């Protein structure tokens, strides 16, 4: 079974950090694609190793990624 999850990737110093907010799983990589691929591997390991109770406890439900406009200065 495949799941479609959110990946938020941001630059951090010399690399990229990737976060899946639905399960609070994080990974990193030297490039965006490497961080994304490593996050996928981390999530696969999480689902293989975590108990059903752990998966349920960490699941955050629906996550919305959007932008907000604010006045600055």
C-alpha contacts under 8 A as a table, 3 or more apart, distances in Angstrom:
res1	aa1	res2	aa2	distance
5	X	20	X	6.91
5	X	22	X	7.10
6	X	19	X	7.96
6	X	20	X	5.48
6	X	21	X	6.70
6	X	22	X	7.05
6	X	63	X	7.52
7	X	18	X	6.25
7	X	19	X	5.52
7	X	20	X	4.89
7	X	21	X	7.39
7	X	36	X	7.25
7	X	39	X	7.91
8	X	18	X	5.53
8	X	19	X	5.11
8	X	20	X	6.47
8	X	21	X	7.75
9	X	16	X	6.49
9	X	17	X	5.54
9	X	18	X	4.30
9	X	19	X	6.38
9	X	32	X	7.04
9	X	35	X	7.49
9	X	36	X	7.53
10	X	16	X	5.51
10	X	17	X	5.50
10	X	18	X	6.65
11	X	14	X	7.64
11	X	15	X	5.92
11	X	16	X	4.42
11	X	17	X	6.40
12	X	15	X	5.50
12	X	16	X	5.39
12	X	17	X	6.51
13	X	16	X	7.79
14	X	30	X	7.03
15	X	28	X	7.24
15	X	29	X	5.83
15	X	30	X	4.43
15	X	31	X	6.16
16	X	28	X	5.53
16	X	29	X	5.41
16	X	30	X	6.05
16	X	31	X	6.11
16	X	32	X	6.06
16	X	35	X	6.04
17	X	26	X	7.16
17	X	27	X	5.94
17	X	28	X	4.33
17	X	29	X	6.66
17	X	35	X	6.25
18	X	26	X	5.62
18	X	27	X	5.27
18	X	28	X	5.64
18	X	35	X	5.68
18	X	36	X	6.28
18	X	39	X	6.20
19	X	24	X	6.78
19	X	25	X	5.86
19	X	26	X	4.48
19	X	27	X	6.64
19	X	39	X	7.22
20	X	23	X	6.02
20	X	24	X	5.58
20	X	25	X	5.26
20	X	26	X	6.35
20	X	39	X	7.61
21	X	24	X	4.78
21	X	25	X	6.95
21	X	60	X	7.31
21	X	63	X	7.21
22	X	58	X	7.56
22	X	59	X	5.51
22	X	60	X	4.74
22	X	61	X	6.30
22	X	62	X	7.27
22	X	63	X	6.63
23	X	55	X	7.60
23	X	58	X	5.24
23	X	59	X	5.07
23	X	60	X	6.35
24	X	58	X	7.13
25	X	39	X	7.51
25	X	42	X	7.16
25	X	43	X	6.71
26	X	39	X	6.36
26	X	42	X	7.49
27	X	35	X	6.37
27	X	38	X	5.97
27	X	39	X	5.01
27	X	42	X	6.84
28	X	34	X	7.46
28	X	35	X	4.57
28	X	36	X	7.80
28	X	38	X	6.54
28	X	39	X	7.12
29	X	32	X	6.90
29	X	33	X	7.79
29	X	34	X	4.91
29	X	35	X	3.99
29	X	36	X	7.76
29	X	38	X	6.92
30	X	34	X	6.29
30	X	35	X	6.85
31	X	34	X	5.12
31	X	35	X	6.11
32	X	35	X	5.18
32	X	36	X	6.15
33	X	36	X	5.02
33	X	37	X	6.05
34	X	37	X	5.04
34	X	38	X	5.96
35	X	38	X	5.09
35	X	39	X	6.05
36	X	39	X	5.10
36	X	40	X	6.32
37	X	40	X	5.09
37	X	41	X	6.41
38	X	41	X	5.04
38	X	42	X	6.11
39	X	42	X	4.96
39	X	43	X	6.10
40	X	43	X	5.14
40	X	44	X	6.20
41	X	44	X	5.07
41	X	45	X	6.23
42	X	45	X	5.16
42	X	46	X	6.11
43	X	46	X	4.88
43	X	47	X	6.22
44	X	47	X	5.26
44	X	48	X	6.17
45	X	48	X	4.98
45	X	49	X	5.97
46	X	49	X	5.34
46	X	50	X	5.57
47	X	50	X	5.62
47	X	55	X	7.28
50	X	53	X	7.91
50	X	54	X	5.79
50	X	55	X	6.29
51	X	54	X	5.13
51	X	55	X	6.33
52	X	55	X	5.14
52	X	56	X	6.15
53	X	56	X	5.09
53	X	57	X	6.01
54	X	57	X	5.01
54	X	58	X	6.12
55	X	58	X	5.41
55	X	59	X	6.08
56	X	59	X	5.32
60	X	63	X	7.40
